[in-house]
């Protein structure tokens, strides 16, 4: 795996600068059933295609942000801080 | 050192003599020589012994392509002599031959013959009896292999560095096409890097008639600002990232567009004895002569499939080598053959070499017409072969480019490239210096254009180049496809793979055994898996497979091209070892006090000061001081800080009063313990959170992750590195505090679990009255700049009261006496607060949701299978941490997590996970530890000060 990610704070960096937080699987809003809880804790959709996922700029500003990435090509479509509108990625 | 007269183009500087040793003997060389050229000039013909049969092998390609000249340089195996530059004083040694290169005892494997080492021999022979495998392995490892790594090389890893380079265009290959491509792309404004394997750019033009074209192209590339890396090999292509090994640097080059101008690889011919020293590829002979002024032989026979061999014959003849005969596979001869004939050289059309004879060096070559006929034997000391040239498409294949078998050319040709990847020059099938340079210019411009560089003019020019290259201007030079094996089976070993000593017969046998796919045959015979990575053997083995399976070459297909493209030392890939050690600001005081310092995660910590038991006792009897700067420290502030912590921890913090402290355990949403620490409310809006030392980084990520998800009005500051902390504990701690601080430290003014800000030794501090070690204690946090000052002041203030510094090990004894858990030591990824005997920490009546709530609700209703409890051992030894707790049926049912001898209690204490049904006070469980059975008495209350009276006093 080798590609570039654009940190919303710092700019474009090698992926090795970042830690992967996995696909975004929202925490249940209300009390889940035991089955739903286990699905949330242990199951992932593992999409072959574009998915929204968490990244952490571990060797940089140490901010969490959300990326849209095609898991089949590693093309990053957007990166954005939570609660902000996505920006198109810098040319990479 | 015999050399040819000086000519332009040679790389050596005859005014500078360099001396090195080969197997201990001194060798003279000129500056610019390679180890290979210098040794050959000094008369060396055997450079290595082969992998399996220990046959003599000599220089063949002189271009770092074949495995024949692999040597050890200064103790490091794997250097290819033919491209390794000479250095004054370097120690070169042969590999894989004992007792010596000239007499190798293992040669017996070759002389004994065939049945000893067919493919799969090891698998079939050494498999039983199984218990003997360690013995077999020892013998086999000794017999085969490519050298031995020295056991100790202390500075090895320190010699390589990573370098990251981002560029617009990366050009791989610095021949005519690559240089032109780089220059054109840079002239259009692109940031271009060019990497080339050779010691100087030029590629195969360096030793050909096109040599004079190099200088202007190189100047143009330099003037346009191309960064040129020489002696730099591209190792592979990883999603656009190309690692390039250059001496002590691993460049990680990421370009937006790529041009591959990797040229071709000259192919050997397959005939009996085709591995004898003195048999060279035409390119190898030309390199030796042209670059190093070394005559490859005195009397030569040539065998060729294309004009390459004829050009070589002319060049050899020109430099005084007697040409005994030239065998050309092609049925009709052209102008080059006429030129040779005019010089009196015999050229045999439709002929090839079927056998080479000789023991230490080739002495005779047997030529015969293709398809059989009158054989002719020629004496020689040099046999130059050229089986055509195959495009070096391996790196391109890694980018997704396709190859297709071309029956006219007899090799797999490039059939298309992926977007953003361009091929130029011979690798793309372009021939002739003019066309090669033009294809380079085109590739460079296309790469630049697709990145937005260039203008209308350059686009028009590029279009013209496309037309020019497509125009049917020049005829393709005729090439004959060599036979899979010219010798047949009877004449002697014919090697398809020099790296792994796989013969044409081995491949026939492999097919007969049913391994009829190239990928299976590769794994069975290991053909293409040696150091040459298929350069010399891929095409020959495909031809042999096709012949024996009856398939076409296109159907046999190629094996998958994988990195690394050239053998690379592990140390280069590992780079500089980067294991940063964290040291507290007080670290050097511990050193001065004679502490034994060990790793604790990333930290270097004082384990003890030589007397862990005495240090622990001092904390009980007087006072002790420990450096706890490694604790994770987070400042959580903002109007919603309390609510934020309520959501992260299973207990409540929003109702904590300013100046008070509460213990907290972080759980995952699966209800498992992740970390623990204390939280002190500083004021209405801010909390000071400590985490475990090893969990500091992970907790900061955890906190900020949930903050990013929830978007609360909270600000998080990691002050782990900025603040030092020491814990002053013991019955005299209060008295010592009184001496260094003007605060009222009485129990009434500063009770247990209070956190106050005040001065200690004149330094502003946050002082937490907590008791991890079980005695009255003050955990003092302050700016790490004052670390040594505060440490010194406290030790000095308590010196007459018996204060002692204590390390991590006595702290572990002390906390175990209190059954204070260590997350990660006493808990694992399955532990819940209920199992860990901390149900009180979970406030399920909390209205708000918190991380882990739903899972913990579940665990609250389902009793844990195992529980963490304390135990004592009457007269037993200290059990190993991890020793097994055995249930009454004798089945493993838990494990010991911590155990120590407690000096103050005078007995062995510990903690263990035991079946919950057994986990009552006074119960006895069996512990099985390294063959011993120990009887442990369980207890649920702390061993020391069970009611916490000491702590609160």
Interface residues (C-beta under 8 A of the other chain):
Chain A: X1 X2 X3 X4 X14 X19 X21 X27 X28 X31 X32 X34 X37 X40 X41 X42 X54 X56 X58 X62 X63 X64 X65 X74 X81 X82 X83 X91 X92
Chain B: X164 X238 X239 X240 X241 X254 X256 X668 X669 X670 X700 X701 X704 X705 X708 X709 X711 X718 X854 X855 X858
